[in-house]
Amino acid sequence: MEQEKYKAFVLWGHAIAQQEELLAPERYAASGTITQDNKFIEASGVLGLFDTEREAQEAGLAWARAWVDAHL
């Protein structure tokens, strides 16, 4: 989980490990969460599957920044 402060919000990028088949390489589902003053504001659904944990976290953070920009 990656966190960043953006404007008046705290954004979280999540990477959830996914493995569809026993011999398949692990992939990561991305999602994002937005909080403000320790209160939940919004969360995405699954944003897609990524090959690395870092890519998934970045996708979650990008979604959260876009959500904040669209709602201010």
N, CA, C, O and CB atoms as a CASP TS submission, in Angstrom:
PFRMAT TS
TARGET T0000
AUTHOR 0000-0000-0000
METHOD Language model
MODEL 1
PARENT N/A
ATOM      1  N   MET     1       0.856  -1.158   0.000  1.00  0.00           N
ATOM      2  CA  MET     1       0.000   0.000   0.000  1.00  0.00           C
ATOM      3  C   MET     1       0.909   1.230   0.000  1.00  0.00           C
ATOM      4  O   MET     1       1.862   1.325   0.773  1.00  0.00           O
ATOM      5  CB  MET     1      -0.977  -0.007   1.227  1.00  0.00           C
ATOM      6  N   GLU     2       0.588   2.149  -0.875  1.00  0.00           N
ATOM      7  CA  GLU     2       1.362   3.382  -1.010  1.00  0.00           C
ATOM      8  C   GLU     2       0.450   4.547  -0.641  1.00  0.00           C
ATOM      9  O   GLU     2      -0.723   4.568  -1.013  1.00  0.00           O
ATOM     10  CB  GLU     2       1.937   3.548  -2.466  1.00  0.00           C
ATOM     11  N   GLN     3       0.993   5.509   0.087  1.00  0.00           N
ATOM     12  CA  GLN     3       0.214   6.662   0.551  1.00  0.00           C
ATOM     13  C   GLN     3       0.851   7.942   0.048  1.00  0.00           C
ATOM     14  O   GLN     3       2.074   8.038  -0.061  1.00  0.00           O
ATOM     15  CB  GLN     3       0.111   6.680   2.096  1.00  0.00           C
ATOM     16  N   GLU     4       0.006   8.935  -0.261  1.00  0.00           N
ATOM     17  CA  GLU     4       0.520  10.267  -0.575  1.00  0.00           C
ATOM     18  C   GLU     4      -0.501  11.313  -0.167  1.00  0.00           C
ATOM     19  O   GLU     4      -1.707  11.064  -0.188  1.00  0.00           O
ATOM     20  CB  GLU     4       0.855  10.393  -2.081  1.00  0.00           C
ATOM     21  N   LYS     5      -0.015  12.470   0.200  1.00  0.00           N
ATOM     22  CA  LYS     5      -0.893  13.598   0.504  1.00  0.00           C
ATOM     23  C   LYS     5      -1.094  14.382  -0.780  1.00  0.00           C
ATOM     24  O   LYS     5      -0.139  14.660  -1.506  1.00  0.00           O
ATOM     25  CB  LYS     5      -0.301  14.508   1.640  1.00  0.00           C
ATOM     26  N   TYR     6      -2.346  14.738  -1.056  1.00  0.00           N
ATOM     27  CA  TYR     6      -2.682  15.458  -2.277  1.00  0.00           C
ATOM     28  C   TYR     6      -3.781  16.446  -1.939  1.00  0.00           C
ATOM     29  O   TYR     6      -4.892  16.069  -1.566  1.00  0.00           O
ATOM     30  CB  TYR     6      -3.124  14.485  -3.422  1.00  0.00           C
ATOM     31  N   LYS     7      -3.441  17.725  -2.079  1.00  0.00           N
ATOM     32  CA  LYS     7      -4.362  18.801  -1.711  1.00  0.00           C
ATOM     33  C   LYS     7      -4.761  18.579  -0.259  1.00  0.00           C
ATOM     34  O   LYS     7      -3.871  18.482   0.586  1.00  0.00           O
ATOM     35  CB  LYS     7      -5.627  18.838  -2.656  1.00  0.00           C
ATOM     36  N   ALA     8      -6.029  18.494   0.080  1.00  0.00           N
ATOM     37  CA  ALA     8      -6.446  18.327   1.484  1.00  0.00           C
ATOM     38  C   ALA     8      -6.760  16.870   1.813  1.00  0.00           C
ATOM     39  O   ALA     8      -7.430  16.593   2.808  1.00  0.00           O
ATOM     40  CB  ALA     8      -7.674  19.196   1.780  1.00  0.00           C
ATOM     41  N   PHE     9      -6.283  15.938   0.990  1.00  0.00           N
ATOM     42  CA  PHE     9      -6.654  14.534   1.122  1.00  0.00           C
ATOM     43  C   PHE     9      -5.427  13.650   1.323  1.00  0.00           C
ATOM     44  O   PHE     9      -4.299  14.045   1.028  1.00  0.00           O
ATOM     45  CB  PHE     9      -7.431  14.077  -0.106  1.00  0.00           C
ATOM     46  N   VAL    10      -5.673  12.458   1.826  1.00  0.00           N
ATOM     47  CA  VAL    10      -4.653  11.409   1.864  1.00  0.00           C
ATOM     48  C   VAL    10      -5.136  10.327   0.911  1.00  0.00           C
ATOM     49  O   VAL    10      -6.254   9.825   1.030  1.00  0.00           O
ATOM     50  CB  VAL    10      -4.419  10.843   3.339  1.00  0.00           C
ATOM     51  N   LEU    11      -4.276   9.979  -0.033  1.00  0.00           N
ATOM     52  CA  LEU    11      -4.609   9.001  -1.057  1.00  0.00           C
ATOM     53  C   LEU    11      -3.854   7.704  -0.791  1.00  0.00           C
ATOM     54  O   LEU    11      -2.726   7.709  -0.298  1.00  0.00           O
ATOM     55  CB  LEU    11      -4.282   9.546  -2.465  1.00  0.00           C
ATOM     56  N   TRP    12      -4.496   6.610  -1.125  1.00  0.00           N
ATOM     57  CA  TRP    12      -3.893   5.286  -0.940  1.00  0.00           C
ATOM     58  C   TRP    12      -3.978   4.510  -2.238  1.00  0.00           C
ATOM     59  O   TRP    12      -5.039   4.428  -2.856  1.00  0.00           O
ATOM     60  CB  TRP    12      -4.590   4.507   0.206  1.00  0.00           C
ATOM     61  N   GLY    13      -2.873   3.951  -2.642  1.00  0.00           N
ATOM     62  CA  GLY    13      -2.835   3.056  -3.795  1.00  0.00           C
ATOM     63  C   GLY    13      -2.621   1.639  -3.299  1.00  0.00           C
ATOM     64  O   GLY    13      -1.657   1.365  -2.583  1.00  0.00           O
ATOM     65  N   HIS    14      -3.503   0.751  -3.672  1.00  0.00           N
ATOM     66  CA  HIS    14      -3.463  -0.629  -3.186  1.00  0.00           C
ATOM     67  C   HIS    14      -3.056  -1.590  -4.296  1.00  0.00           C
ATOM     68  O   HIS    14      -3.427  -1.408  -5.455  1.00  0.00           O
ATOM     69  CB  HIS    14      -4.825  -1.035  -2.614  1.00  0.00           C
ATOM     70  N   ALA    15      -2.306  -2.595  -3.936  1.00  0.00           N
ATOM     71  CA  ALA    15      -1.951  -3.693  -4.835  1.00  0.00           C
ATOM     72  C   ALA    15      -2.356  -4.991  -4.147  1.00  0.00           C
ATOM     73  O   ALA    15      -1.821  -5.348  -3.098  1.00  0.00           O
ATOM     74  CB  ALA    15      -0.411  -3.684  -5.190  1.00  0.00           C
ATOM     75  N   ILE    16      -3.306  -5.688  -4.754  1.00  0.00           N
ATOM     76  CA  ILE    16      -3.817  -6.926  -4.181  1.00  0.00           C
ATOM     77  C   ILE    16      -3.310  -8.088  -5.028  1.00  0.00           C
ATOM     78  O   ILE    16      -3.631  -8.186  -6.212  1.00  0.00           O
ATOM     79  CB  ILE    16      -5.380  -6.917  -4.111  1.00  0.00           C
ATOM     80  N   ALA    17      -2.524  -8.961  -4.425  1.00  0.00           N
ATOM     81  CA  ALA    17      -1.928 -10.080  -5.162  1.00  0.00           C
ATOM     82  C   ALA    17      -3.016 -10.990  -5.725  1.00  0.00           C
ATOM     83  O   ALA    17      -3.964 -11.353  -5.030  1.00  0.00           O
ATOM     84  CB  ALA    17      -0.979 -10.887  -4.250  1.00  0.00           C
ATOM     85  N   GLN    18      -2.861 -11.348  -6.995  1.00  0.00           N
ATOM     86  CA  GLN    18      -3.800 -12.227  -7.693  1.00  0.00           C
ATOM     87  C   GLN    18      -3.002 -13.359  -8.324  1.00  0.00           C
ATOM     88  O   GLN    18      -1.951 -13.118  -8.920  1.00  0.00           O
ATOM     89  CB  GLN    18      -4.629 -11.443  -8.777  1.00  0.00           C
ATOM     90  N   GLN    19      -3.478 -14.563  -8.203  1.00  0.00           N
ATOM     91  CA  GLN    19      -2.842 -15.691  -8.891  1.00  0.00           C
ATOM     92  C   GLN    19      -3.959 -16.616  -9.336  1.00  0.00           C
ATOM     93  O   GLN    19      -4.548 -17.336  -8.530  1.00  0.00           O
ATOM     94  CB  GLN    19      -1.799 -16.444  -7.965  1.00  0.00           C
ATOM     95  N   GLU    20      -4.241 -16.586 -10.629  1.00  0.00           N
ATOM     96  CA  GLU    20      -5.374 -17.334 -11.165  1.00  0.00           C
ATOM     97  C   GLU    20      -5.092 -18.826 -11.260  1.00  0.00           C
ATOM     98  O   GLU    20      -5.980 -19.642 -11.013  1.00  0.00           O
ATOM     99  CB  GLU    20      -5.746 -16.801 -12.526  1.00  0.00           C
ATOM    100  N   GLU    21      -3.882 -19.185 -11.610  1.00  0.00           N
ATOM    101  CA  GLU    21      -3.516 -20.594 -11.734  1.00  0.00           C
ATOM    102  C   GLU    21      -2.254 -20.848 -10.926  1.00  0.00           C
ATOM    103  O   GLU    21      -1.447 -19.942 -10.714  1.00  0.00           O
ATOM    104  CB  GLU    21      -3.309 -20.994 -13.224  1.00  0.00           C
ATOM    105  N   LEU    22      -2.093 -22.068 -10.484  1.00  0.00           N
ATOM    106  CA  LEU    22      -0.969 -22.417  -9.627  1.00  0.00           C
ATOM    107  C   LEU    22       0.372 -22.066 -10.249  1.00  0.00           C
ATOM    108  O   LEU    22       1.256 -21.578  -9.547  1.00  0.00           O
ATOM    109  CB  LEU    22      -1.006 -23.883  -9.307  1.00  0.00           C
ATOM    110  N   LEU    23       0.550 -22.296 -11.537  1.00  0.00           N
ATOM    111  CA  LEU    23       1.834 -22.053 -12.179  1.00  0.00           C
ATOM    112  C   LEU    23       1.915 -20.687 -12.874  1.00  0.00           C
ATOM    113  O   LEU    23       2.952 -20.342 -13.441  1.00  0.00           O
ATOM    114  CB  LEU    23       2.107 -23.144 -13.180  1.00  0.00           C
ATOM    115  N   ALA    24       0.841 -19.920 -12.832  1.00  0.00           N
ATOM    116  CA  ALA    24       0.835 -18.594 -13.463  1.00  0.00           C
ATOM    117  C   ALA    24       1.603 -17.603 -12.596  1.00  0.00           C
ATOM    118  O   ALA    24       1.594 -17.713 -11.370  1.00  0.00           O
ATOM    119  CB  ALA    24      -0.619 -18.098 -13.693  1.00  0.00           C
ATOM    120  N   PRO    25       2.265 -16.641 -13.224  1.00  0.00           N
ATOM    121  CA  PRO    25       2.969 -15.625 -12.428  1.00  0.00           C
ATOM    122  C   PRO    25       1.971 -14.764 -11.653  1.00  0.00           C
ATOM    123  O   PRO    25       0.851 -14.522 -12.103  1.00  0.00           O
ATOM    124  CB  PRO    25       3.850 -14.732 -13.339  1.00  0.00           C
ATOM    125  N   GLU    26       2.394 -14.322 -10.512  1.00  0.00           N
ATOM    126  CA  GLU    26       1.537 -13.475  -9.685  1.00  0.00           C
ATOM    127  C   GLU    26       1.355 -12.120 -10.358  1.00  0.00           C
ATOM    128  O   GLU    26       2.308 -11.551 -10.890  1.00  0.00           O
ATOM    129  CB  GLU    26       2.135 -13.303  -8.265  1.00  0.00           C
ATOM    130  N   ARG    27       0.146 -11.613 -10.332  1.00  0.00           N
ATOM    131  CA  ARG    27      -0.161 -10.275 -10.827  1.00  0.00           C
ATOM    132  C   ARG    27      -0.841  -9.523  -9.690  1.00  0.00           C
ATOM    133  O   ARG    27      -1.154 -10.105  -8.651  1.00  0.00           O
ATOM    134  CB  ARG    27      -1.071 -10.322 -12.119  1.00  0.00           C
ATOM    135  N   TYR    28      -1.067  -8.237  -9.890  1.00  0.00           N
ATOM    136  CA  TYR    28      -1.618  -7.401  -8.832  1.00  0.00           C
ATOM    137  C   TYR    28      -2.815  -6.610  -9.335  1.00  0.00           C
ATOM    138  O   TYR    28      -2.741  -5.949 -10.370  1.00  0.00           O
ATOM    139  CB  TYR    28      -0.551  -6.455  -8.288  1.00  0.00           C
ATOM    140  N   ALA    29      -3.912  -6.680  -8.601  1.00  0.00           N
ATOM    141  CA  ALA    29      -5.086  -5.866  -8.883  1.00  0.00           C
ATOM    142  C   ALA    29      -4.881  -4.515  -8.199  1.00  0.00           C
ATOM    143  O   ALA    29      -4.421  -4.440  -7.059  1.00  0.00           O
ATOM    144  CB  ALA    29      -6.411  -6.569  -8.392  1.00  0.00           C
ATOM    145  N   ALA    30      -5.233  -3.452  -8.922  1.00  0.00           N
ATOM    146  CA  ALA    30      -5.055  -2.095  -8.391  1.00  0.00           C
ATOM    147  C   ALA    30      -6.379  -1.538  -7.899  1.00  0.00           C
ATOM    148  O   ALA    30      -7.436  -1.822  -8.463  1.00  0.00           O
ATOM    149  CB  ALA    30      -4.455  -1.164  -9.460  1.00  0.00           C
ATOM    150  N   SER    31      -6.307  -0.741  -6.841  1.00  0.00           N
ATOM    151  CA  SER    31      -7.452   0.042  -6.393  1.00  0.00           C
ATOM    152  C   SER    31      -6.940   1.273  -5.654  1.00  0.00           C
ATOM    153  O   SER    31      -5.772   1.344  -5.273  1.00  0.00           O
ATOM    154  CB  SER    31      -8.396  -0.806  -5.482  1.00  0.00           C
ATOM    155  N   GLY    32      -7.824   2.228  -5.461  1.00  0.00           N
ATOM    156  CA  GLY    32      -7.453   3.456  -4.768  1.00  0.00           C
ATOM    157  C   GLY    32      -8.480   3.807  -3.710  1.00  0.00           C
ATOM    158  O   GLY    32      -9.655   3.456  -3.821  1.00  0.00           O
ATOM    159  N   THR    33      -8.018   4.510  -2.675  1.00  0.00           N
ATOM    160  CA  THR    33      -8.884   4.975  -1.591  1.00  0.00           C
ATOM    161  C   THR    33      -8.519   6.413  -1.271  1.00  0.00           C
ATOM    162  O   THR    33      -7.352   6.800  -1.328  1.00  0.00           O
ATOM    163  CB  THR    33      -8.751   4.070  -0.323  1.00  0.00           C
ATOM    164  N   ILE    34      -9.536   7.201  -0.933  1.00  0.00           N
ATOM    165  CA  ILE    34      -9.339   8.607  -0.573  1.00  0.00           C
ATOM    166  C   ILE    34      -9.881   8.823   0.832  1.00  0.00           C
ATOM    167  O   ILE    34     -11.000   8.418   1.145  1.00  0.00           O
ATOM    168  CB  ILE    34     -10.039   9.563  -1.597  1.00  0.00           C
ATOM    169  N   THR    35      -9.072   9.467   1.679  1.00  0.00           N
ATOM    170  CA  THR    35      -9.511   9.844   3.022  1.00  0.00           C
ATOM    171  C   THR    35      -9.225  11.327   3.246  1.00  0.00           C
ATOM    172  O   THR    35      -8.391  11.929   2.570  1.00  0.00           O
ATOM    173  CB  THR    35      -8.804   8.974   4.107  1.00  0.00           C
ATOM    174  N   GLN    36      -9.934  11.888   4.203  1.00  0.00           N
ATOM    175  CA  GLN    36      -9.703  13.278   4.611  1.00  0.00           C
ATOM    176  C   GLN    36      -9.984  13.360   6.096  1.00  0.00           C
ATOM    177  O   GLN    36     -11.051  12.958   6.559  1.00  0.00           O
ATOM    178  CB  GLN    36     -10.602  14.289   3.801  1.00  0.00           C
ATOM    179  N   ASP    37      -9.023  13.883   6.841  1.00  0.00           N
ATOM    180  CA  ASP    37      -9.151  13.975   8.305  1.00  0.00           C
ATOM    181  C   ASP    37      -9.502  12.616   8.914  1.00  0.00           C
ATOM    182  O   ASP    37     -10.365  12.523   9.787  1.00  0.00           O
ATOM    183  CB  ASP    37     -10.225  15.015   8.687  1.00  0.00           C
ATOM    184  N   ASN    38      -8.831  11.578   8.451  1.00  0.00           N
ATOM    185  CA  ASN    38      -9.021  10.196   8.928  1.00  0.00           C
ATOM    186  C   ASN    38     -10.416   9.646   8.670  1.00  0.00           C
ATOM    187  O   ASN    38     -10.836   8.699   9.334  1.00  0.00           O
ATOM    188  CB  ASN    38      -8.736  10.125  10.402  1.00  0.00           C
ATOM    189  N   LYS    39     -11.145  10.226   7.711  1.00  0.00           N
ATOM    190  CA  LYS    39     -12.476   9.747   7.361  1.00  0.00           C
ATOM    191  C   LYS    39     -12.474   9.263   5.914  1.00  0.00           C
ATOM    192  O   LYS    39     -11.873   9.885   5.037  1.00  0.00           O
ATOM    193  CB  LYS    39     -13.538  10.858   7.569  1.00  0.00           C
ATOM    194  N   PHE    40     -13.147   8.158   5.686  1.00  0.00           N
ATOM    195  CA  PHE    40     -13.289   7.601   4.352  1.00  0.00           C
ATOM    196  C   PHE    40     -14.078   8.565   3.470  1.00  0.00           C
ATOM    197  O   PHE    40     -15.123   9.070   3.882  1.00  0.00           O
ATOM    198  CB  PHE    40     -13.978   6.223   4.407  1.00  0.00           C
ATOM    199  N   ILE    41     -13.583   8.821   2.259  1.00  0.00           N
ATOM    200  CA  ILE    41     -14.280   9.667   1.294  1.00  0.00           C
ATOM    201  C   ILE    41     -14.779   8.840   0.113  1.00  0.00           C
ATOM    202  O   ILE    41     -15.964   8.883  -0.216  1.00  0.00           O
ATOM    203  CB  ILE    41     -13.358  10.796   0.803  1.00  0.00           C
ATOM    204  N   GLU    42     -13.885   8.086  -0.527  1.00  0.00           N
ATOM    205  CA  GLU    42     -14.258   7.322  -1.725  1.00  0.00           C
ATOM    206  C   GLU    42     -13.241   6.214  -1.957  1.00  0.00           C
ATOM    207  O   GLU    42     -12.091   6.303  -1.530  1.00  0.00           O
ATOM    208  CB  GLU    42     -14.349   8.247  -2.973  1.00  0.00           C
ATOM    209  N   ALA    43     -13.692   5.165  -2.646  1.00  0.00           N
ATOM    210  CA  ALA    43     -12.787   4.079  -3.043  1.00  0.00           C
ATOM    211  C   ALA    43     -13.174   3.613  -4.435  1.00  0.00           C
ATOM    212  O   ALA    43     -14.343   3.649  -4.819  1.00  0.00           O
ATOM    213  CB  ALA    43     -12.838   2.891  -2.024  1.00  0.00           C
ATOM    214  N   SER    44     -12.195   3.186  -5.165  1.00  0.00           N
ATOM    215  CA  SER    44     -12.454   2.646  -6.502  1.00  0.00           C
ATOM    216  C   SER    44     -12.798   1.173  -6.382  1.00  0.00           C
ATOM    217  O   SER    44     -12.649   0.565  -5.322  1.00  0.00           O
ATOM    218  CB  SER    44     -11.229   2.848  -7.441  1.00  0.00           C
ATOM    219  N   GLY    45     -13.249   0.628  -7.462  1.00  0.00           N
ATOM    220  CA  GLY    45     -13.305  -0.817  -7.599  1.00  0.00           C
ATOM    221  C   GLY    45     -11.939  -1.262  -8.099  1.00  0.00           C
ATOM    222  O   GLY    45     -10.961  -0.521  -7.998  1.00  0.00           O
ATOM    223  N   VAL    46     -11.877  -2.456  -8.630  1.00  0.00           N
ATOM    224  CA  VAL    46     -10.619  -2.930  -9.217  1.00  0.00           C
ATOM    225  C   VAL    46     -10.378  -2.144 -10.505  1.00  0.00           C
ATOM    226  O   VAL    46     -11.242  -2.083 -11.380  1.00  0.00           O
ATOM    227  CB  VAL    46     -10.658  -4.486  -9.497  1.00  0.00           C
ATOM    228  N   LEU    47      -9.199  -1.549 -10.608  1.00  0.00           N
ATOM    229  CA  LEU    47      -8.849  -0.703 -11.746  1.00  0.00           C
ATOM    230  C   LEU    47      -8.161  -1.468 -12.866  1.00  0.00           C
ATOM    231  O   LEU    47      -8.021  -0.948 -13.973  1.00  0.00           O
ATOM    232  CB  LEU    47      -7.962   0.418 -11.292  1.00  0.00           C
ATOM    233  N   GLY    48      -7.741  -2.668 -12.601  1.00  0.00           N
ATOM    234  CA  GLY    48      -7.064  -3.475 -13.603  1.00  0.00           C
ATOM    235  C   GLY    48      -6.024  -4.359 -12.953  1.00  0.00           C
ATOM    236  O   GLY    48      -5.783  -4.274 -11.749  1.00  0.00           O
ATOM    237  N   LEU    49      -5.408  -5.212 -13.761  1.00  0.00           N
ATOM    238  CA  LEU    49      -4.347  -6.099 -13.279  1.00  0.00           C
ATOM    239  C   LEU    49      -3.007  -5.626 -13.826  1.00  0.00           C
ATOM    240  O   LEU    49      -2.901  -5.212 -14.980  1.00  0.00           O
ATOM    241  CB  LEU    49      -4.620  -7.574 -13.696  1.00  0.00           C
ATOM    242  N   PHE    50      -1.987  -5.695 -12.978  1.00  0.00           N
ATOM    243  CA  PHE    50      -0.656  -5.202 -13.329  1.00  0.00           C
ATOM    244  C   PHE    50       0.388  -6.251 -12.988  1.00  0.00           C
ATOM    245  O   PHE    50       0.179  -7.104 -12.125  1.00  0.00           O
ATOM    246  CB  PHE    50      -0.347  -3.878 -12.599  1.00  0.00           C
ATOM    247  N   ASP    51       1.519  -6.171 -13.684  1.00  0.00           N
ATOM    248  CA  ASP    51       2.585  -7.153 -13.490  1.00  0.00           C
ATOM    249  C   ASP    51       3.380  -6.924 -12.211  1.00  0.00           C
ATOM    250  O   ASP    51       3.955  -7.864 -11.661  1.00  0.00           O
ATOM    251  CB  ASP    51       3.518  -7.131 -14.670  1.00  0.00           C
ATOM    252  N   THR    52       3.417  -5.682 -11.734  1.00  0.00           N
ATOM    253  CA  THR    52       4.182  -5.398 -10.511  1.00  0.00           C
ATOM    254  C   THR    52       3.309  -4.712  -9.471  1.00  0.00           C
ATOM    255  O   THR    52       2.320  -4.052  -9.791  1.00  0.00           O
ATOM    256  CB  THR    52       5.405  -4.521 -10.828  1.00  0.00           C
ATOM    257  N   GLU    53       3.703  -4.890  -8.229  1.00  0.00           N
ATOM    258  CA  GLU    53       3.015  -4.254  -7.119  1.00  0.00           C
ATOM    259  C   GLU    53       3.061  -2.731  -7.270  1.00  0.00           C
ATOM    260  O   GLU    53       2.068  -2.041  -7.037  1.00  0.00           O
ATOM    261  CB  GLU    53       3.640  -4.686  -5.779  1.00  0.00           C
ATOM    262  N   ARG    54       4.223  -2.224  -7.660  1.00  0.00           N
ATOM    263  CA  ARG    54       4.416  -0.774  -7.810  1.00  0.00           C
ATOM    264  C   ARG    54       3.481  -0.180  -8.867  1.00  0.00           C
ATOM    265  O   ARG    54       2.888   0.876  -8.650  1.00  0.00           O
ATOM    266  CB  ARG    54       5.871  -0.472  -8.181  1.00  0.00           C
ATOM    267  N   GLU    55       3.349  -0.863 -10.016  1.00  0.00           N
ATOM    268  CA  GLU    55       2.451  -0.382 -11.075  1.00  0.00           C
ATOM    269  C   GLU    55       1.007  -0.318 -10.578  1.00  0.00           C
ATOM    270  O   GLU    55       0.284   0.634 -10.873  1.00  0.00           O
ATOM    271  CB  GLU    55       2.541  -1.295 -12.316  1.00  0.00           C
ATOM    272  N   ALA    56       0.600  -1.323  -9.832  1.00  0.00           N
ATOM    273  CA  ALA    56      -0.764  -1.350  -9.299  1.00  0.00           C
ATOM    274  C   ALA    56      -0.981  -0.214  -8.309  1.00  0.00           C
ATOM    275  O   ALA    56      -2.019   0.446  -8.344  1.00  0.00           O
ATOM    276  CB  ALA    56      -1.053  -2.700  -8.625  1.00  0.00           C
ATOM    277  N   GLN    57      -0.017   0.021  -7.432  1.00  0.00           N
ATOM    278  CA  GLN    57      -0.141   1.109  -6.465  1.00  0.00           C
ATOM    279  C   GLN    57      -0.207   2.459  -7.177  1.00  0.00           C
ATOM    280  O   GLN    57      -1.003   3.320  -6.804  1.00  0.00           O
ATOM    281  CB  GLN    57       1.035   1.086  -5.476  1.00  0.00           C
ATOM    282  N   GLU    58       0.618   2.643  -8.188  1.00  0.00           N
ATOM    283  CA  GLU    58       0.609   3.898  -8.948  1.00  0.00           C
ATOM    284  C   GLU    58      -0.729   4.118  -9.659  1.00  0.00           C
ATOM    285  O   GLU    58      -1.216   5.247  -9.731  1.00  0.00           O
ATOM    286  CB  GLU    58       1.749   3.902  -9.973  1.00  0.00           C
ATOM    287  N   ALA    59      -1.315   3.052 -10.177  1.00  0.00           N
ATOM    288  CA  ALA    59      -2.625   3.165 -10.822  1.00  0.00           C
ATOM    289  C   ALA    59      -3.687   3.598  -9.816  1.00  0.00           C
ATOM    290  O   ALA    59      -4.547   4.420 -10.132  1.00  0.00           O
ATOM    291  CB  ALA    59      -3.023   1.828 -11.472  1.00  0.00           C
ATOM    292  N   GLY    60      -3.628   3.049  -8.613  1.00  0.00           N
ATOM    293  CA  GLY    60      -4.572   3.448  -7.563  1.00  0.00           C
ATOM    294  C   GLY    60      -4.412   4.904  -7.178  1.00  0.00           C
ATOM    295  O   GLY    60      -5.403   5.614  -7.002  1.00  0.00           O
ATOM    296  N   LEU    61      -3.170   5.357  -7.046  1.00  0.00           N
ATOM    297  CA  LEU    61      -2.915   6.760  -6.718  1.00  0.00           C
ATOM    298  C   LEU    61      -3.350   7.685  -7.851  1.00  0.00           C
ATOM    299  O   LEU    61      -3.903   8.756  -7.598  1.00  0.00           O
ATOM    300  CB  LEU    61      -1.430   6.971  -6.411  1.00  0.00           C
ATOM    301  N   ALA    62      -3.108   7.284  -9.091  1.00  0.00           N
ATOM    302  CA  ALA    62      -3.526   8.103 -10.237  1.00  0.00           C
ATOM    303  C   ALA    62      -5.043   8.250 -10.274  1.00  0.00           C
ATOM    304  O   ALA    62      -5.560   9.336 -10.538  1.00  0.00           O
ATOM    305  CB  ALA    62      -3.023   7.485 -11.557  1.00  0.00           C
ATOM    306  N   TRP    63      -5.752   7.160 -10.010  1.00  0.00           N
ATOM    307  CA  TRP    63      -7.210   7.219  -9.961  1.00  0.00           C
ATOM    308  C   TRP    63      -7.659   8.193  -8.864  1.00  0.00           C
ATOM    309  O   TRP    63      -8.548   9.015  -9.086  1.00  0.00           O
ATOM    310  CB  TRP    63      -7.806   5.808  -9.713  1.00  0.00           C
ATOM    311  N   ALA    64      -7.046   8.097  -7.695  1.00  0.00           N
ATOM    312  CA  ALA    64      -7.435   8.942  -6.565  1.00  0.00           C
ATOM    313  C   ALA    64      -7.171  10.423  -6.859  1.00  0.00           C
ATOM    314  O   ALA    64      -8.002  11.274  -6.540  1.00  0.00           O
ATOM    315  CB  ALA    64      -6.678   8.514  -5.299  1.00  0.00           C
ATOM    316  N   ARG    65      -6.019  10.736  -7.465  1.00  0.00           N
ATOM    317  CA  ARG    65      -5.739  12.137  -7.829  1.00  0.00           C
ATOM    318  C   ARG    65      -6.779  12.653  -8.821  1.00  0.00           C
ATOM    319  O   ARG    65      -7.259  13.779  -8.691  1.00  0.00           O
ATOM    320  CB  ARG    65      -4.318  12.272  -8.433  1.00  0.00           C
ATOM    321  N   ALA    66      -7.123  11.836  -9.805  1.00  0.00           N
ATOM    322  CA  ALA    66      -8.129  12.241 -10.795  1.00  0.00           C
ATOM    323  C   ALA    66      -9.491  12.461 -10.143  1.00  0.00           C
ATOM    324  O   ALA    66     -10.206  13.399 -10.498  1.00  0.00           O
ATOM    325  CB  ALA    66      -8.244  11.185 -11.903  1.00  0.00           C
ATOM    326  N   TRP    67      -9.849  11.609  -9.199  1.00  0.00           N
ATOM    327  CA  TRP    67     -11.123  11.755  -8.500  1.00  0.00           C
ATOM    328  C   TRP    67     -11.143  13.078  -7.734  1.00  0.00           C
ATOM    329  O   TRP    67     -12.117  13.826  -7.811  1.00  0.00           O
ATOM    330  CB  TRP    67     -11.363  10.562  -7.536  1.00  0.00           C
ATOM    331  N   VAL    68     -10.079  13.364  -7.003  1.00  0.00           N
ATOM    332  CA  VAL    68     -10.005  14.620  -6.246  1.00  0.00           C
ATOM    333  C   VAL    68     -10.123  15.810  -7.195  1.00  0.00           C
ATOM    334  O   VAL    68     -10.895  16.733  -6.936  1.00  0.00           O
ATOM    335  CB  VAL    68      -8.680  14.700  -5.441  1.00  0.00           C
ATOM    336  N   ASP    69      -9.375  15.796  -8.272  1.00  0.00           N
ATOM    337  CA  ASP    69      -9.411  16.911  -9.229  1.00  0.00           C
ATOM    338  C   ASP    69     -10.805  17.108  -9.811  1.00  0.00           C
ATOM    339  O   ASP    69     -11.222  18.244 -10.040  1.00  0.00           O
ATOM    340  CB  ASP    69      -8.408  16.674 -10.360  1.00  0.00           C
ATOM    341  N   ALA    70     -11.520  16.038 -10.049  1.00  0.00           N
ATOM    342  CA  ALA    70     -12.857  16.114 -10.642  1.00  0.00           C
ATOM    343  C   ALA    70     -13.929  16.565  -9.646  1.00  0.00           C
ATOM    344  O   ALA    70     -15.001  17.014 -10.051  1.00  0.00           O
ATOM    345  CB  ALA    70     -13.237  14.767 -11.213  1.00  0.00           C
ATOM    346  N   HIS    71     -13.645  16.447  -8.351  1.00  0.00           N
ATOM    347  CA  HIS    71     -14.654  16.741  -7.339  1.00  0.00           C
ATOM    348  C   HIS    71     -14.362  17.989  -6.513  1.00  0.00           C
ATOM    349  O   HIS    71     -15.050  18.241  -5.524  1.00  0.00           O
ATOM    350  CB  HIS    71     -14.790  15.574  -6.426  1.00  0.00           C
ATOM    351  N   LEU    72     -13.376  18.763  -6.890  1.00  0.00           N
ATOM    352  CA  LEU    72     -13.104  20.011  -6.168  1.00  0.00           C
ATOM    353  C   LEU    72     -13.628  21.202  -6.920  1.00  0.00           C
ATOM    354  O   LEU    72     -13.487  22.335  -6.459  1.00  0.00           O
ATOM    355  CB  LEU    72     -11.618  20.179  -5.920  1.00  0.00           C
TER
END
